[in-house]
């Protein structure tokens, strides 16, 4: 669903869980293709996640070609 958001070219480091069996929480990194797509992509992704029933989302955005600094 998130790859369908305009400007989003990649999705990674996605984690979803529930706090109480009902309240859905999600974290995700989005990769976008241009600086001007950052805010639009984040807003559109949040709308998409809300429509899917996600109650709280933390969304990190990075530009194509940037290295994710999160080490796993």
PyMOL commands that set and color helices and strands:
alter all, ss='L'
color gray80, all
select helices_A, chain A and resi 2-4+37-51
alter helices_A, ss='H'
color red, helices_A
select strands_A, chain A and resi 8-18+24-32+56-63
alter strands_A, ss='S'
color yellow, strands_A
deselect
rebuild
show_as cartoon
